[in-house]
Each structure stands twice: as C-alpha cells, then as structure tokens.
C-alpha cells in the first residue's frame, strides 16, 4: 500500500495528524480534506509544505493568525 | 516504491506531466516543484486539485488566465 502519513509542523515539531492517508483534497484556501485507507476523514487547516512520497510523508504547516 | 504520477487536468483531459514523482513542493502561489525517483525535476503551474495515493495519482488543474 502506498498511503502516506500527514504531519502538521508547528513550533518546530512534527505532529502526526493522520496515518495511512489515501486522499488529499483542497476544500478551500489552506483547508484540506484527508481520507485514510480505512475511510476515516479529517479536515486540516494549514499550508501544504511538501510531500515525500517515497518516505510516505506529507507535511502541512500551521498558518500564523 | 510508492511514488505517484502527476497529471495536469486541462480541457477535460488528463495530461501526464511526470511519472514516478517522489517530492512535491510549493514554490510560490500555484507553482510546484516536482522531483521524481530518478532525481529529475520539473516545475508545474496549476492548482493542486487532489491526490489519490493508493492509485498513485496527483492531479493539478490548469488555471485560467
């Protein structure tokens, strides 16, 4: 399986938001819908910072208010 | 290997931009740097429309001028 883990970078650390993410879709500006391989869904606010698929990682960055 | 293929959606069809993408990084607004597992690099202009990692697909959408 080729899913990835989604992390939110905040204050210098990586917080794991969701494991085994299959689907990533933008909902609106800096708002993302994540769905994992188990069909669970989460919404995440942040800027997409990058992904490294071979390492199974997707990074989002918290946006300062 | 868990890379994906990057497609640009334009005028109702999917154009394959790069195969075996490992790294996706935003460069600036709607501008993306793609690097594949062979170390080749491409820049792509478009809106990230969604990804389906289990299907190994990343979709970008052309932005109307």
Backbone of each chain as ProteinMPNN parsed JSONL, in Angstrom:
{"seq_chain_A": "XXXXXXXXXXXXXXXXXXXXXXXXXXXXXXXXXXXXXXXXXXXXXXXXXXXXXXXXXXXXXXXXX", "coords_chain_A": {"N_chain_A": [[0.841, -1.205, 0.0], [0.383, 2.24, -0.685], [-0.006, 4.508, 0.81], [0.345, 7.539, 2.81], [1.728, 9.293, 5.645], [0.302, 12.046, 7.33], [1.534, 15.09, 8.465], [1.549, 17.834, 10.719], [3.359, 20.701, 10.886], [4.374, 22.444, 13.597], [5.549, 24.948, 15.634], [8.192, 24.014, 15.434], [8.038, 21.254, 15.685], [6.93, 18.008, 14.518], [3.701, 17.096, 14.194], [1.801, 14.248, 14.16], [-0.931, 13.899, 12.156], [-2.632, 12.258, 10.691], [-2.549, 8.835, 9.89], [-1.725, 6.617, 7.168], [-2.841, 7.907, 4.915], [-4.86, 8.247, 2.114], [-6.36, 9.873, 0.303], [-6.063, 13.275, -0.531], [-7.43, 16.396, -0.56], [-8.008, 19.722, -1.592], [-10.135, 21.889, 0.157], [-10.93, 24.521, 0.612], [-9.196, 27.64, 0.557], [-6.186, 26.819, 1.956], [-7.279, 24.736, 3.43], [-7.896, 21.432, 4.043], [-9.044, 18.246, 3.027], [-8.653, 15.094, 4.308], [-8.476, 11.652, 3.706], [-8.22, 8.446, 4.955], [-6.939, 5.081, 4.344], [-8.753, 3.518, 5.584], [-11.108, 4.721, 5.32], [-11.66, 6.756, 7.014], [-12.091, 10.198, 7.802], [-10.671, 13.461, 7.854], [-10.418, 16.95, 8.57], [-8.159, 19.516, 7.843], [-6.392, 22.41, 8.695], [-4.067, 24.428, 7.173], [-0.946, 25.174, 5.513], [0.113, 23.524, 2.636], [3.158, 22.094, 2.777], [4.934, 20.35, 1.672], [5.627, 17.162, 0.098], [6.851, 13.875, 0.461], [6.867, 11.212, -1.133], [8.07, 8.719, -1.368], [9.12, 8.405, 1.117], [6.763, 8.346, 2.425], [5.466, 10.614, 3.462], [3.609, 13.544, 4.209], [3.641, 16.95, 4.527], [2.192, 19.533, 6.345], [1.833, 22.957, 7.25], [1.379, 24.963, 10.017], [-0.589, 27.88, 9.938], [0.15, 31.123, 10.783], [-1.907, 33.236, 12.661]], "CA_chain_A": [[0.0, 0.0, 0.0], [1.219, 3.409, -0.89], [-0.507, 5.664, 1.521], [1.381, 8.327, 3.489], [1.302, 9.895, 6.906], [0.199, 13.509, 7.24], [2.068, 15.761, 9.645], [1.426, 19.284, 10.811], [4.549, 21.294, 11.503], [4.029, 23.582, 14.441], [6.555, 25.279, 16.64], [9.412, 23.228, 15.292], [7.883, 19.806, 15.797], [6.003, 17.363, 13.593], [2.593, 16.42, 14.857], [1.137, 13.313, 13.256], [-2.364, 14.203, 12.082], [-3.343, 11.069, 10.219], [-1.742, 7.792, 9.259], [-2.293, 5.845, 6.05], [-3.676, 8.795, 4.112], [-5.005, 7.888, 0.7], [-6.848, 11.004, -0.48], [-5.854, 14.644, -0.044], [-8.124, 17.313, -1.459], [-8.229, 21.063, -1.059], [-11.537, 22.242, 0.342], [-10.876, 25.939, 0.29], [-7.84, 28.146, 0.785], [-5.472, 26.262, 3.111], [-8.148, 23.829, 4.165], [-7.695, 20.173, 3.335], [-9.764, 17.042, 3.443], [-7.817, 13.898, 4.256], [-9.193, 10.394, 3.902], [-7.232, 7.367, 5.013], [-7.312, 3.846, 3.642], [-9.856, 2.901, 6.319], [-12.298, 5.511, 5.041], [-11.82, 7.833, 8.003], [-11.932, 11.516, 7.184], [-10.314, 14.56, 8.745], [-10.154, 18.232, 7.926], [-6.914, 20.084, 8.366], [-6.106, 23.763, 8.249], [-2.63, 24.652, 7.105], [-0.375, 25.325, 4.186], [0.832, 22.328, 2.208], [4.573, 22.477, 2.746], [5.649, 19.453, 0.775], [5.447, 15.745, 0.36], [7.925, 12.985, 0.081], [6.031, 10.013, -1.242], [8.875, 7.519, -1.128], [9.187, 8.339, 2.589], [5.378, 8.263, 2.923], [5.209, 11.754, 4.343], [3.032, 14.767, 3.696], [3.8, 17.953, 5.569], [1.445, 20.782, 6.345], [2.449, 23.92, 8.148], [0.377, 25.795, 10.655], [-0.548, 29.249, 9.469], [0.012, 32.083, 11.879], [-3.131, 34.048, 12.517]], "C_chain_A": [[0.875, 1.254, 0.0], [0.634, 4.671, -0.271], [0.654, 6.377, 2.222], [0.841, 8.819, 4.834], [1.318, 11.415, 6.765], [0.637, 14.125, 8.565], [1.778, 17.251, 9.564], [2.655, 19.797, 11.546], [4.109, 22.501, 12.318], [5.073, 23.736, 15.531], [7.722, 24.296, 16.62], [9.257, 21.729, 15.453], [6.83, 19.304, 14.807], [4.913, 16.686, 14.406], [1.896, 15.526, 13.842], [-0.364, 13.56, 13.304], [-3.157, 12.971, 11.674], [-2.364, 10.099, 9.574], [-2.478, 7.223, 8.056], [-3.251, 6.671, 5.2], [-3.675, 8.331, 2.657], [-5.321, 9.14, -0.115], [-6.566, 12.33, 0.227], [-6.523, 15.57, -1.045], [-8.244, 18.682, -0.819], [-9.722, 21.336, -0.962], [-11.738, 23.706, -0.003], [-9.46, 26.375, 0.637], [-7.251, 27.574, 2.086], [-6.337, 25.4, 4.02], [-8.191, 22.524, 3.383], [-8.556, 19.071, 3.91], [-8.834, 15.857, 3.254], [-8.708, 12.682, 4.485], [-8.146, 9.284, 3.937], [-7.777, 6.089, 4.368], [-8.441, 3.101, 4.354], [-11.15, 3.679, 6.132], [-12.562, 6.602, 6.07], [-11.443, 9.163, 7.369], [-11.563, 12.559, 8.237], [-10.15, 15.822, 7.925], [-8.984, 18.891, 8.632], [-6.742, 21.491, 7.814], [-4.598, 23.964, 8.266], [-2.192, 24.805, 5.667], [0.319, 24.01, 3.841], [2.297, 22.707, 2.013], [5.369, 21.574, 1.812], [5.3, 18.015, 1.057], [6.621, 14.971, -0.188], [7.291, 11.597, 0.054], [6.805, 8.736, -0.968], [9.046, 7.31, 0.389], [7.798, 8.294, 3.233], [5.028, 9.431, 3.839], [4.612, 12.937, 3.592], [3.092, 15.788, 4.837], [2.908, 19.155, 5.315], [2.071, 21.678, 7.404], [1.322, 24.777, 8.728], [0.531, 27.229, 10.162], [-0.754, 30.176, 10.655], [-1.199, 32.952, 11.623], [-2.765, 35.488, 12.158]], "O_chain_A": [[1.948, 1.299, 0.603], [0.788, 5.768, -0.807], [1.786, 5.893, 2.23], [-0.359, 8.757, 5.101], [2.225, 11.989, 6.163], [0.173, 13.735, 9.636], [1.766, 17.844, 8.486], [2.951, 19.387, 12.669], [3.543, 23.456, 11.785], [5.423, 22.791, 16.239], [8.171, 23.816, 17.661], [10.242, 20.997, 15.368], [5.975, 20.053, 14.334], [5.19, 15.8, 15.214], [1.455, 15.992, 12.791], [-0.99, 13.445, 14.357], [-4.212, 12.679, 12.236], [-1.476, 10.491, 8.816], [-3.699, 7.336, 7.945], [-4.325, 6.206, 4.816], [-2.629, 8.064, 2.065], [-4.643, 9.438, -1.098], [-6.802, 12.475, 1.426], [-6.218, 15.533, -2.238], [-8.55, 18.789, 0.368], [-10.478, 21.047, -1.889], [-12.601, 24.068, -0.802], [-8.62, 25.541, 0.977], [-7.767, 27.825, 3.175], [-6.134, 25.354, 5.233], [-8.491, 22.522, 2.189], [-8.765, 18.982, 5.12], [-8.294, 15.646, 2.168], [-9.583, 12.691, 5.351], [-7.292, 9.197, 3.055], [-8.92, 6.037, 3.913], [-9.019, 2.166, 3.8], [-12.175, 3.335, 6.72], [-13.578, 7.294, 5.999], [-10.574, 9.227, 6.5], [-12.072, 12.542, 9.358], [-9.793, 15.779, 6.748], [-8.848, 18.827, 9.854], [-6.921, 21.731, 6.62], [-3.939, 23.694, 9.27], [-2.965, 24.594, 4.732], [1.035, 23.449, 4.671], [2.622, 23.548, 1.175], [6.368, 22.0, 1.231], [4.751, 17.683, 2.108], [7.276, 15.361, -1.154], [7.195, 10.911, 1.072], [6.266, 7.783, -0.405], [9.106, 6.177, 0.868], [7.683, 8.213, 4.456], [4.373, 9.252, 4.866], [5.046, 13.284, 2.494], [2.652, 15.521, 5.956], [2.878, 19.713, 4.218], [2.745, 21.213, 8.323], [0.438, 25.245, 8.01], [1.646, 27.723, 9.991], [-1.704, 30.03, 11.424], [-1.468, 33.348, 10.489], [-3.651, 36.328, 11.993]]}, "seq_chain_B": "XXXXXXXXXXXXXXXXXXXXXXXXXXXXXXXXXXXXXXXXXXXXXXXXXXXXXXXXXXXXXXXXX", "coords_chain_B": {"N_chain_B": [[7.929, 0.633, -4.493], [6.692, 3.861, -3.743], [5.927, 6.026, -5.265], [4.154, 8.511, -7.253], [2.089, 9.365, -10.104], [2.006, 12.456, -11.791], [-0.538, 14.512, -12.931], [-1.885, 16.897, -15.195], [-4.864, 18.517, -15.378], [-6.616, 19.532, -18.094], [-8.845, 21.141, -20.146], [-10.706, 19.029, -19.944], [-9.228, 16.715, -20.186], [-6.677, 14.422, -19.001], [-3.406, 15.198, -18.667], [-0.374, 13.622, -18.63], [2.181, 14.651, -16.626], [4.479, 14.053, -15.159], [6.039, 11.017, -14.341], [6.412, 8.678, -11.624], [6.752, 10.362, -9.363], [8.359, 11.644, -6.568], [8.885, 13.787, -4.765], [6.97, 16.633, -3.942], [6.672, 20.022, -3.928], [5.558, 23.226, -2.913], [6.379, 26.14, -4.666], [5.81, 28.827, -5.141], [2.778, 30.733, -5.118], [0.534, 28.537, -6.497], [2.506, 27.235, -7.954], [4.637, 24.643, -8.555], [7.198, 22.401, -7.525], [8.351, 19.462, -8.796], [9.874, 16.36, -8.182], [11.193, 13.432, -9.423], [11.703, 9.861, -8.799], [14.063, 9.375, -10.036], [15.526, 11.571, -9.769], [15.027, 13.615, -11.468], [13.739, 16.835, -12.272], [10.938, 18.991, -12.328], [9.006, 21.917, -13.062], [5.793, 23.087, -12.352], [2.844, 24.745, -13.211], [-0.167, 25.398, -11.688], [-3.255, 24.561, -10.035], [-3.386, 22.598, -7.154], [-5.353, 19.864, -7.284], [-6.068, 17.487, -6.172], [-5.122, 14.377, -4.566], [-4.625, 10.896, -4.925], [-3.347, 8.56, -3.315], [-3.203, 5.792, -3.084], [-3.954, 5.013, -5.564], [-1.856, 6.09, -6.872], [-1.82, 8.704, -7.929], [-1.614, 12.149, -8.672], [-3.281, 15.129, -9.008], [-3.28, 18.073, -10.837], [-4.615, 21.234, -11.756], [-5.192, 23.209, -14.522], [-4.89, 26.712, -14.467], [-7.112, 29.189, -15.319], [-6.349, 32.035, -17.226]], "CA_chain_B": [[8.119, 2.093, -4.457], [5.405, 4.493, -3.534], [5.814, 7.275, -5.977], [2.867, 8.69, -7.936], [2.164, 10.089, -11.368], [1.392, 13.779, -11.711], [-1.338, 14.844, -14.114], [-2.483, 18.226, -15.296], [-6.188, 18.469, -15.998], [-6.852, 20.693, -18.945], [-9.884, 20.942, -21.156], [-11.386, 17.764, -19.809], [-8.39, 15.515, -20.294], [-5.552, 14.318, -18.07], [-2.107, 15.139, -19.338], [0.662, 13.134, -17.724], [3.288, 15.606, -16.559], [5.671, 13.359, -14.682], [5.839, 9.714, -13.712], [7.278, 8.294, -10.502], [7.055, 11.545, -8.567], [8.66, 11.406, -5.153], [8.763, 15.024, -3.985], [6.13, 17.732, -4.427], [6.84, 21.168, -3.037], [5.109, 24.5, -3.462], [7.448, 27.125, -4.856], [5.085, 30.049, -4.846], [1.35, 30.519, -5.339], [0.181, 27.703, -7.648], [3.697, 26.86, -8.693], [5.068, 23.444, -7.841], [8.409, 21.703, -7.939], [8.197, 18.013, -8.741], [11.111, 15.604, -8.371], [10.856, 12.007, -9.483], [12.634, 8.972, -8.086], [15.33, 9.363, -10.766], [16.194, 12.839, -9.491], [14.65, 14.621, -12.456], [12.969, 17.901, -11.663], [10.083, 19.78, -13.221], [8.158, 22.914, -12.427], [4.436, 22.974, -12.87], [1.94, 25.797, -12.772], [-1.539, 24.913, -11.617], [-3.833, 24.398, -8.705], [-3.445, 21.206, -6.723], [-6.773, 19.52, -7.249], [-6.263, 16.367, -5.274], [-4.281, 13.211, -4.827], [-5.131, 9.602, -4.547], [-2.035, 7.913, -3.209], [-3.321, 4.348, -3.321], [-3.981, 4.917, -7.031], [-0.609, 6.689, -7.37], [-2.151, 9.817, -8.808], [-1.693, 13.519, -8.17], [-3.907, 15.928, -10.054], [-3.225, 19.529, -10.84], [-5.61, 21.798, -12.656], [-4.714, 24.423, -15.164], [-5.588, 27.906, -14.003], [-7.464, 30.087, -16.419], [-5.653, 33.328, -17.109]], "C_chain_B": [[6.757, 2.779, -4.433], [5.305, 5.87, -4.152], [4.454, 7.345, -6.674], [3.106, 9.373, -9.284], [1.417, 11.405, -11.234], [0.713, 14.103, -13.032], [-1.803, 16.283, -14.041], [-3.807, 18.079, -16.032], [-6.391, 19.73, -16.815], [-7.838, 20.318, -20.04], [-10.437, 19.522, -21.143], [-10.522, 16.526, -19.965], [-7.227, 15.599, -19.296], [-4.269, 14.243, -18.879], [-1.062, 14.704, -18.324], [1.855, 14.081, -17.771], [4.577, 14.917, -16.134], [5.284, 12.039, -14.027], [6.771, 9.576, -12.505], [7.716, 9.476, -9.654], [7.279, 11.138, -7.111], [8.329, 12.66, -4.337], [7.877, 16.044, -4.695], [6.27, 18.87, -3.434], [6.295, 22.425, -3.682], [6.294, 25.458, -3.556], [6.914, 28.509, -4.524], [3.637, 29.741, -5.181], [1.103, 29.733, -6.629], [1.353, 27.358, -8.558], [4.37, 25.738, -7.9], [6.358, 22.898, -8.406], [8.154, 20.214, -7.742], [9.566, 17.372, -8.955], [10.732, 14.131, -8.408], [11.95, 11.162, -8.826], [13.987, 8.868, -8.793], [16.086, 10.676, -10.585], [15.895, 13.913, -10.52], [13.669, 15.605, -11.833], [12.153, 18.645, -12.715], [9.339, 20.809, -12.414], [6.817, 22.92, -13.138], [3.602, 24.117, -12.321], [0.525, 25.255, -12.788], [-1.989, 24.838, -10.172], [-3.819, 22.919, -8.358], [-4.907, 20.825, -6.526], [-7.05, 18.343, -6.321], [-5.258, 15.276, -5.54], [-4.941, 11.981, -4.269], [-3.908, 8.698, -4.511], [-2.098, 6.419, -3.466], [-3.369, 4.076, -4.832], [-2.746, 5.546, -7.681], [-0.871, 7.88, -8.293], [-2.194, 11.139, -8.059], [-2.239, 14.361, -9.311], [-3.708, 17.414, -9.8], [-4.205, 20.002, -11.897], [-5.039, 23.077, -13.233], [-5.54, 25.615, -14.685], [-5.872, 28.804, -15.2], [-6.824, 31.444, -16.177], [-6.662, 34.427, -16.761]], "O_chain_B": [[5.797, 2.308, -5.044], [4.663, 6.766, -3.605], [3.7, 6.372, -6.686], [4.192, 9.887, -9.554], [0.339, 11.467, -10.642], [1.307, 13.984, -14.104], [-2.077, 16.813, -12.965], [-3.862, 17.583, -17.158], [-6.343, 20.845, -16.295], [-7.678, 19.325, -20.749], [-10.614, 18.898, -22.189], [-11.024, 15.405, -19.886], [-6.853, 16.672, -18.823], [-4.08, 13.328, -19.681], [-0.887, 15.341, -17.285], [2.461, 14.286, -18.824], [5.642, 15.177, -16.695], [4.324, 11.965, -13.26], [7.78, 10.272, -12.395], [8.881, 9.591, -9.273], [6.496, 10.396, -6.519], [7.594, 12.6, -3.351], [8.02, 16.284, -5.894], [6.015, 18.7, -2.242], [6.536, 22.674, -4.863], [7.102, 25.562, -2.633], [7.496, 29.251, -3.733], [3.305, 28.599, -5.497], [1.424, 30.204, -7.72], [1.2, 27.21, -9.77], [4.635, 25.885, -6.707], [6.585, 22.928, -9.616], [7.787, 19.771, -6.653], [10.327, 17.805, -9.821], [10.031, 13.642, -7.522], [12.97, 11.675, -8.366], [14.946, 8.342, -8.229], [17.151, 10.874, -11.169], [16.452, 15.009, -10.451], [12.869, 15.24, -10.972], [12.612, 18.891, -13.83], [9.069, 20.612, -11.229], [6.731, 22.778, -14.358], [3.644, 24.422, -11.129], [0.074, 24.712, -13.797], [-1.213, 25.026, -9.235], [-4.197, 22.081, -9.177], [-5.605, 21.406, -5.694], [-8.138, 18.227, -5.756], [-4.619, 15.239, -6.591], [-5.694, 12.018, -3.296], [-3.488, 8.147, -5.529], [-1.156, 5.839, -4.006], [-2.889, 3.047, -5.307], [-2.612, 5.532, -8.905], [-0.209, 8.034, -9.319], [-2.738, 11.233, -6.959], [-1.732, 14.319, -10.432], [-3.939, 17.925, -8.704], [-4.572, 19.262, -12.809], [-4.478, 23.91, -12.521], [-6.755, 25.512, -14.523], [-4.979, 29.13, -15.983], [-6.772, 31.929, -15.047], [-6.284, 35.589, -16.617]]}, "name": "protein", "num_of_chains": 2, "seq": "XXXXXXXXXXXXXXXXXXXXXXXXXXXXXXXXXXXXXXXXXXXXXXXXXXXXXXXXXXXXXXXXXXXXXXXXXXXXXXXXXXXXXXXXXXXXXXXXXXXXXXXXXXXXXXXXXXXXXXXXXXXXXXXXXX"}
